[in-house]
């Protein structure tokens, strides 16, 4: 019974970390598309906004590494 519960929680933790990584990947893709679109219009993202996006991506990558 204990091993079943441990396995359940382990699979659930992997699922959540995979979901976090997937969402971060989607955000990264959209941020790149936004950046390209803004550059075409002669604008660009603020440095602090780029830093926030990069921080989010780094956190998601760390979560993925921890889940392995």
C-alpha positions in Angstrom: 0.0 0.0 0.0 2.8 2.4 0.9 4.6 1.8 -2.4 1.4 2.4 -4.3 1.0 5.7 -2.6 4.6 6.6 -3.2 4.4 5.7 -6.8 1.2 7.7 -7.2 2.7 10.8 -5.7 5.9 10.4 -7.8 3.9 10.1 -11.0 1.8 13.1 -10.0 4.9 15.2 -9.3 6.4 14.2 -12.7 3.1 15.2 -14.3 3.1 18.6 -12.7 6.7 19.3 -13.6 6.2 18.2 -17.2 3.2 20.5 -17.3 5.2 23.4 -15.9 7.9 22.8 -18.5 5.3 22.6 -21.3 3.7 25.9 -20.3 7.1 27.5 -20.1 7.9 26.3 -23.6 4.6 27.8 -24.9 5.4 31.1 -23.1 8.9 31.1 -24.6 7.5 30.4 -28.1 4.9 33.2 -27.8 7.5 35.6 -26.4 9.7 35.0 -29.4 6.8 35.6 -31.8 5.9 38.8 -29.9 9.5 39.9 -30.0 9.7 39.3 -33.8 6.4 41.1 -34.4 7.5 44.1 -32.3 10.8 44.4 -34.1 9.0 44.5 -37.4 7.0 47.4 -36.0 10.2 49.1 -34.8 9.7 48.3 -31.1 11.2 45.8 -28.6 10.4 44.3 -25.2 11.7 46.1 -22.2 14.8 44.6 -20.6 12.9 43.8 -17.4 10.2 42.0 -19.3 12.8 39.9 -21.1 14.4 39.1 -17.7 11.1 38.0 -16.3 10.5 35.6 -19.2 14.0 34.2 -19.0 13.7 33.7 -15.2 10.4 31.8 -15.8 12.0 29.6 -18.4 15.1 28.9 -16.1 12.8 27.9 -13.2 10.8 25.5 -15.4 14.0 23.9 -16.7 15.2 23.4 -13.1 11.9 21.8 -12.2 12.3 19.4 -15.1 15.9 18.5 -14.0 14.7 17.9 -10.5 12.0 15.5 -11.6 14.4 13.2 -13.3 
